[in-house]
Each structure stands twice: as C-alpha cells, then as structure tokens.
Amino acid sequence: MNFDRALLERYRTLLQTTDLQPAYQEFIRMFRWLRTELERQLPGCRFQGGVCENAIEYACFSFYPPELREKSLKLVVAFVHRSFRLEVWLSGVNRAAQCRWARQLLRIAGA
C-alpha cells in the first residue's frame, strides 16, 4: 500500500509545532459534554452510544425522541470539522429504515 509521505510529514509537523492534539482533545471533551447535557435535558429521549469520531471529518452522536423512534427515525448531532459547524441530521435508525425513507421521499419529490 502506498501512502502520501508528504501528508504524513505535514501531519507530524502539525502535531509537533501546533496545539492540534490538545485542541482536538478539548473539542472532543466539549462535544461529549454537549451529548451528556442534552441527555440530561431530554429525559424522554433514548441516546445511542457515545460520541463517534469519524477520521476528523465529523464527530456525532444520535438519539431517539419517542415520536421519531416510532417511525424508525433518529436525530444525529454532528460537528463537521471542515466547515466548523454544528448540524442536526434526520436519519433512519438503520440502513433498511434509511432506504425505506429515501424511497418515500423520492416518491414525494416525484423523482
């Protein structure tokens, strides 16, 4: 397998010359706090797992308000690193539910 040595060297340089690692750790600490705080404030919702980190593209956690769970849907709170933006996504509880909802939405949209 081939790796981009220049990018790996750039990553090493960033780790050695900036506060990238502690800054990222602080972000994760804050995002975990957000999840815990939402779980505390929304006792009727069921939260799934912990914070998922996705290769510094985004970090997310999901939860199910009862009204959405009945429809096989969940909410995902995601932080998109590149745009430095917090987003809320509506998602199926699993791949089958996502496909079912996608088909329904396509029908509604007339596609």
C-alpha positions in Angstrom: 0.0 0.0 0.0 1.2 3.5 -0.9 0.9 6.4 1.5 1.4 10.1 0.7 4.7 10.7 2.7 4.4 14.5 2.3 0.9 14.5 4.0 2.2 12.2 6.8 5.2 14.5 7.3 2.8 17.5 7.3 0.7 15.8 10.0 3.8 15.1 12.1 4.9 18.7 11.8 1.4 19.9 12.8 1.5 17.7 15.9 5.0 18.8 16.8 4.6 22.6 16.1 1.0 23.4 17.0 -1.6 22.7 19.7 -3.5 20.4 17.2 -3.7 17.4 19.5 -4.7 19.2 22.7 -7.1 21.4 20.7 -8.8 18.3 19.2 -8.9 16.7 22.6 -10.6 19.8 24.0 -13.1 19.7 21.2 -14.0 16.1 22.0 -14.3 17.0 25.7 -16.8 19.8 24.8 -18.7 17.6 22.3 -19.1 14.8 24.9 -20.3 17.4 27.4 -22.9 18.5 24.8 -24.1 15.0 24.5 -24.3 14.5 28.2 -26.1 17.8 28.7 -28.7 17.0 26.0 -29.3 13.6 27.6 -29.9 15.3 30.9 -32.2 17.9 29.4 -34.2 15.4 27.3 -35.0 12.6 29.6 -37.7 11.2 27.3 -35.2 10.6 24.5 -33.0 7.5 24.3 -29.4 8.3 23.4 -27.4 5.8 21.5 -23.7 5.0 22.4 -21.2 7.7 22.8 -19.5 10.3 20.6 -18.4 8.8 17.3 -15.3 10.3 15.8 -15.1 9.9 12.0 -11.5 10.5 10.9 -11.7 14.2 11.7 -14.3 14.7 9.0 -17.1 14.9 11.6 -18.0 13.8 15.1 -21.5 12.8 16.0 -23.9 11.2 18.4 -27.5 10.2 17.9 -30.7 10.0 20.0 -34.3 9.0 19.5 -37.2 11.2 20.5 -40.2 8.8 21.1 -42.2 10.3 18.2 -39.4 9.7 15.7 -38.4 6.2 17.1 -42.0 5.0 16.3 -41.2 6.0 12.6 -37.8 4.3 12.6 -36.0 7.7 12.6 -33.4 9.3 14.8 -31.7 12.7 15.2 -27.9 12.9 14.8 -26.0 15.9 16.2 -22.9 16.3 14.1 -20.0 18.6 14.1 -18.5 19.0 10.6 -14.8 19.9 11.1 -14.1 21.4 7.7 -16.9 24.0 8.0 -16.5 24.2 11.8 -20.3 23.9 12.0 -22.7 22.0 14.3 -25.5 20.4 12.4 -28.6 18.2 13.2 -29.4 15.4 10.8 -32.5 13.3 10.5 -31.6 9.7 9.9 -33.1 6.2 9.7 -32.4 4.1 12.8 -30.6 1.6 10.5 -29.7 1.2 6.8 -33.1 -0.5 6.0 -35.0 2.4 7.5 -32.9 4.9 5.7 -33.6 3.2 2.3 -37.3 3.0 3.1 -37.5 6.7 3.9 -35.3 7.6 0.9 -37.7 5.8 -1.4 -40.7 7.5 0.2 -39.1 10.9 -0.1 -38.2 10.3 -3.8 -41.8 9.3 -4.5 -43.0 12.5 -2.8 -40.5 14.6 -4.8 -41.6 12.9 -8.0 -38.2 11.6 -8.8 
